[in-house]
Amino acid sequence: MTKSISIIGAGIAGLATGCYAQMNGYETQIFEMHDQPGGVCTAWKRNDYTIDGCLHWLVGSNPKSNFYPLWEELGAVKNRQFVNFEEFRRVEDKDGKAFIIYGDLDRLEKHMLELAPEDKAIIRSFIGGARNLTKFNLPVEKAPELYNVSDVMKMGINMIPALSTYLRWKKVSTAELAGWFKNPFLSRAFYDAFGGEMDDFSAFVMMMSLAWQHRKEAGYPIGGSLPFAQAIEKRYLQLGGRIYYKSPVKKILVDNNQATGIQLANGTEHHCDIVISAADGHATIFNMLDGKYVNDKIKNYYDKLPLFPPLVYVGLGFNRDFSGSPHHVSYLLDKPVSIGNRLHKSVDFTIYNFDPTLAKKGKTVVVAMLNSDYDYWKNLKQENPKCYDEQKAQIADLLVAELDKHFPGAARQVEMRDVGTPLTWERYSGNWRGSYEGWLVTIKTFLMRMGKELPGLGNFYMAGQWVEPGGGVPAAAMSARNVTQIICKRDKNKFTTSKAII
């Protein structure tokens, strides 16, 4: 008899879970609170401009990558064009002096040595560590929860190229590493480029990102986030799945400590054999399940673990093509500026002059992402809505003025302004405290694994960034694949996959 699965959320994790479950003979349906797929992996239109909300680069974009077959299984990469940037990003001071993070490690090393010859030893150690990681491939074939002794041994062998880098850098944060540089400009620019205010961000994880860039397997998909999500939605529907949009889930139904279905906000119930939540972790555990299936370990996750800071997300549309401009640049400021209740020592822009699908010819979308404070914006919205709107407008003005310093005349060419706060992210995606990527990857959490089940509750699983510290689109897809493997193992079914043909 075919088992039925109800999946909460049509983000990347929910869609991918549906795809893999359908591939393995389960009958699935997805319930999504919005009217389109993707969750955080989304975009939105403002006048003639499309503001992308997620993908800056995608691990597994190169067919040689061991992650690429997963995207093939999900129908996400076929006929999709990727851009591999020569510059990952750059940081500039007021005089135009730049620290350029090249995608090629040899070029990056040469550039850093030219900037700061006095830091030769640490630069070579840093680049050498990243080079070691270019020989390391993340294991993707089997869920770690199902590893046997042989799998652990294979994993150990696979880790050998990365072992020296791991041992050297596992407890080093990007902030600490930045402080090791003697050259004041490189120290400040490096701190801004890799972590910024996220002082505990893992240097090892950052080096892994550089290794992916070097191997050209972390490109940007032309078209951005929403078409990427829609491709996985198409794959899911072709596999026979069903999606119910505008169908927010209120409760997970439980009988005798077994999940039996879901209840929608409108009161309708849908019963099934298995429930998988690919929605927000906090909402799932403490709202949909009333906090009944937790232990001290899970409580500590939500009480103590740091989150990726929520964002003030600003989209600007310019009647200008910005040709020849760097695509991702952070400008160091002489004096910190107050944005909300936080001081910012730099402002960071992504200039989408590399994606012609987001604006008409001769026009460009520019996005600024600013780390922010959830409680500040929540209190302001509740206590003084007018001031809330005024501050959003002031932030847009500030960013336009900064761009005008570097691109004279830009202020007169603005045709669109759009400002979202952490409350926007919370409202749209349901993400707890507006955190767009869940748990922050720190020197303490970057190897942490979280259970995909809850204590005392049967026939229930979780997928997505809230069970994969570090979050991101690849982690969401991987968690979906892994949870399906776990279910197949429990049901004594062989886990199988197929590649999308269309």
N, C-alpha and C positions, 0 to 999 in steps of 0.2 A: 504494500500500500504506500503510495506517495505521501511523504510528509509535507506539511504546509509550514511556511515561515513568514512571519510578519516582520518587516524591517522598518525601523523608525528613522526617517531622514533620507533625503535624496541628494546628499552631498556626495563627494567622491567615495567616501567609505561606504555609504549606503548603496550607491549604484554598483560599486565593485562587489560588494557582498552579494547583491542580487544576481550579478553576472555569474559569479563563481558557484553560487547555490543552484542557479538554473542549469549550468553546465553539468552539475552532478545530480540532476534528476529531482531536485526539490521544486515544489510549487511555491512561488514567492509573490509577495505584493509589498510595495513600498508606500508609506504614508509620509507626505511632505507638507510642511505648514505653508510653504510659498507656492507660487504658480510656475516655477521653473526649476531646473535641476542645478546642482553645483554647490549649494550651501555657500561657504566662504569662497569657493572657487567660482567667482562670478564677475560680472561687469554690468554697467548700467549706462543708459543713454542720457545725455543732457544736450539738448538742441542737436547740433550736427556732430557731436563728439561722443565717443565711447570711452568711459573711464574704466580701466581694468582694475579689479580688486584683489588679484592674487598672484598669478604666476610671473615671476621675474626670470626664472630658469627652472628647468625640469630635469631631475636626475633620470637617466635612462633614455635620453634623446638620441643617442648614437646607437645604430644597429649592433655595434660590437659590444655594447654594454650588457652585462648580465641581467640588468633590470628591463632592458628593452622588450624581451618576450612578454613580460607582464602587461606592458602597454599594448602589445599586439593582441593579447588575449582579451583585453578590454576595448579594443577597437579605437584606441585613442591616438595612434600615431600614423595610421595608414594615410598616405597622400598629404601628410602635414609637413609644412616647411619649418625648419628650425634655423635660428640665427645663433651662431657662436661668436661672441664678442671678443675682439682683440683686447679690449679693456673690460674687465669685470666691473670696475668702478674707479672713480678718482676722488681725491680730496684736494681742495685748493685753498690757499690763504688769500688775504686781501691784495697781495702783490702778484697773484697769479702763479705762485710757486705750487707745484703739484706733486702729490704722491699718487702714482698711477698703479693700480692693481691689475697687472696684465694677466690674461688668461694663460699665457705661456710662462712656466716657472723659470726658465732660463732668462727670459727677458725681464721678468720681475726681479730676479736676483741681481742682474746687471744694473737695473734702475735703482734699486735700493742701495747698492754699493756706491753708485755715483752720488746719491743723495747724502749718504752717511758713511763714508769710508771708515770713520772711527768705530763703527758698529759692525765691522767685518765679521767678527767671530759669531755674534748672535744671529746675524743675517744668514750666514751659511748654515748654521745649525737649524734655523727655522725653515729655510728652503729645502735643506737636506731631508728634514722630517716629512715635508710635503711630498718630496720626490719618492720617498719610501712608500707613501700611501697610494701613489699612482700604480703600484704593483698589487694593490689589495682590492679584492672584489667583495662587496657585501654578499653574504649568503642569502639566497632568496627562494630556493626551491622548497624548503621544508619549514613548517612552523617550529620555532625553538621549543615550544611546549611538548613537541612529539619527538625530540631528539633522543636517540639511544646512545650507547657508548661509542659505537662506530661513528655516529654523526658528530659527537663531541670531538673525537680524534681528528676527523676531517676538518672540523672548524679550527682546531688548533693548528693544523698544518697550513690552512688557508691564512691564518693570522700571522704566520712567520714574517712575511715582508713588512708587516705593520708593527711588529712587536717592539722593535727598538724605539720607534716613534711613540708608541703607546706608553711605554715605560718612562720615556723621557718627559712626555708632555701631558700625561693623564691628569695631573693635579695642578696644571698651570692654566690660569684664566687669561683671556685676551687682555684684560686690564693690567694684570701683572706683567705679561709679556711686553706690553707697550712701555711700561715703566723701566724695562731693562735697557732700552735704547738711550744712548748718551745724547744723540742728536735731538735737540728740542723739537724741531719741526717734525721729524719722522715719528718721534714718540707721540706727539699730539695727533698727527694725522692717522697713525696706525690705530690709536685708541678710538678715534672717531669712526674709522672704516670698519673695524672689527669689534662690534659689541657696543661701543659708545657707552651709554649709561648702564648697560647690562654688565656690571662689573664681574660677575661670576661666570660669564659665558665661556664655554670650553674652547681652549685654543686648539685642542685635538680635532674637534668637530669643524672648526674654521679651516684647519689645514686640510681636512678631508674635502671640504668644498673647493679649495684651490686645486686639489688633485683631480676632482671631477672636471673642473674648468680646463685643466691642462690636457686631459684626455678627450676633450670636446664631447663630453657626454652629459652636459648640463646646459643645453641650449634653450633659447626662448621660442615657444611655438607661435608662429605668426597667426594672428587672430585673437590671441590671448586666452583668457580663462574660460569664458562662457562657451565658446565653440568646442573647447576641449571637453568640458563637462557634458555638453550636448552629444558629443560623439559617444561617450560612455553610456549615456541615456539611450541612444539609438541601439547600441549593442545589446543592452539589457532588454529592450522591447523586442528586438529580433530573436532573442533567446526565449521569448514567451512570457517575460515578466509583466507585471501590471503596476502602474504608478497612480496614486490618488493625490493630486495636488490640492492645495487649500484645505488640507486635512490634518490640522495639528493634533498630536496625541496628548491627551491629558493624563491618562493612567495606564499602567501595565497591569493587566488582570492576572491575579494569582489565586490559585486554589490548592490548598494543602502544600504550600511552599513550592508549587510548580507554576511557571508562567503559562498562561492558557490563552493569551490574546491581548488586545489593546482596546482602550476606550478613547474615542475622539472627543474633542472639545464640545462637539454638538450632541454628545451623549450616545452616539451609535457605538456598538461593540463589534469587534471582528475577532473571532476565535481561530486559533491555530495550534500547531504542535510545538513550535519553537518561536520565541521572540528574540530579535537581535536589535539592540539600540545602537545606531550610528549617529545619534544625536548628541547634544551637549552632555558631558558626563555628570556634572553637578545636578542638572535638571532631571536626568534619568534616575540617579540614585536617590536624591533627596526630595524630588517632587513626584515623579511618576511612580516611584516605589515607596514614598513616604519615609525614606531613611531606615527602612526595616531590615535591610540586608547589608549591613556594614560591620566591620570590625575596627579595632583601633588603628590598624595599618591604613585602611581606606580613609578613615577620618583624618589621619595625619596628612595624607596626601592633600586633602582640600583645606586643611587648616594651616599647613606649614610650607608646602612646596611653592617655590616662586613661579609666577606665570610670565609668559611673554607680555611685556607692558602693552596695554591697550593703546590704540592710535587715534590721533586726530588725522584724518585722511582728507587731503585737499586735492581736488581735480581742477585744473585750469585749461581752458581752450584758447589757443592763440592763432590768429590769422597770420601765421608765420611758419616756415618749414623747418627752421633750426638745422638746416643741412650743415654737416661738418662739425656740429657740436657734440661734445661727449654725451653719451646716452644716460649715464648715471653719475652725478657729481654732487659732492657735499662741500659747501662753502663754510670755512671757518670764520667765525665772527670776531671782530675786535672786542665787542662787548656782548655779553649774554643778553638775549632778549626773552621777555616773559611771554609765554604762551600758555594760557590757562593759569595754573598755579605753579608752573615749572619754568626754570631758566634753561634755555637752550644755548649751547656754545657754538652750534652750527645748524645749518638748514640743509636738507638733503632732497634732491630732485631726481626723478626719473623722467627723462625727456624722450617721449615715444616717437622719435624721428626714424625709428627702425621698423615700425609697423604701420604700413599704409592703410590698413583696414580700420583704424580707430578714428580717423578724421579724413576729410576731403583733401584732395591734392592741394598743397601749399599751406595746409593748416596742421597743427600739432597739439596733442594732449600732453600736458606736463602734470605729474603727480608728486606730491610731497607727503611723506609719512613721518609723523612726529610722535614720539613716545609721549604718553600722557598719563593722566590719573583718573581712574574711573569714579571714585567717590566725589572728586571735585565737580565733575560734569553732572553727575547725578543730582547732587545737592543744588547746584546752580539751576538746573532745569526745573527742579521742584519749587525752589524758593523764588526764582526771578527769571521766568521764561524770556522776558524781553532782553535782559542782560545776556542770557545764553545765546540768543540769536545775534546780538551785537558783537559778542566776542568771536563768534564764528566769522562774521564779516571782517572784523579787524585782523584775524589771522590770515585771511585771503589777501587783504591789502598789504600786510607785512611781507608775505611771500612774493607777491607781484613786484613790490618795491625792490626786494633783494634780487630778483631775476633781472630787473631793469638795469641794475648796476653792472651786470655782466653781459647783458644783451640790450644795449641802448635802444630805446623805442618800444621795447616789449610791453611796457605798461599801457601804451596806446593801442596795442593789438589784442588785448584780452577780450574775448567774446563769450566766455563761459566761466563761471565760478561755482564750485560745489564743495561744501565742507561737511564732512561727517565726523562725529565724535564717538567715543566709546559706546555711548548709548545707541548710536546708529548701528554699530556692529552687533550689539546685544539684541536689538529689535529685529534685525534682519536674519542673523544666523542663530540666535539663541545662545551664543557662546557666553559662558559664565564670566561676569565682570568685563565683558567686551574683549577678552583676550583672543586675538585672531588665530593663534597657533598653540594654545594650550600651555603645557608645562615648558618652562624655560630649560634649555640644555645647558646645565652648569657642570662644573667639575665634579659635582656629587651625583648628578642625575643622568649623565649622558649614556650610561650603560644600564640604567634602570629599566626593568621590564615590569609591566603591570598585568595582573590577571585579567582575562577576558570574561571571567565569570564572577559572580558575587556569592559570598558565603551563605549557605543555607537556601539558595534559590536554584531550582532545577529548570531545565529547558530555556535558559536565558543566557545570552551572551552580549558582549559589547565589542564594537569595532570603532576605529577612528583615532583621532589625535589624543583623546583623553585616556587611551590605554597604550599610547606610544609616545613617551616623552620626546620632545623635539618637534612633534607634529609634522606638518607639511603634507603635500599631496602624495608623494611616494609612500610615506609611512601609513597614510590612510588606506591606500590601495593594498599595501602589504598586509596590514592588519585584517583586511577583508578576506584576502586569500588564506591567511593563517587560520582565521576563525572557521572558515568553511572546511579546511583540512581537519580541524579538531572535531567538528560535527560529523564529518564523514568517518573519522576514526571511531567515534562513539557508536555510530550506526553500522559499523563494520562494512562500510562502502569504500571502494577504491576511489581516491581523489583523482579526477581527471580534468584536463583543460583542453581548450581548442582556440585557435587563432581566428580572429574575425576575417572574413573573406571580403565583405563589401565595405 
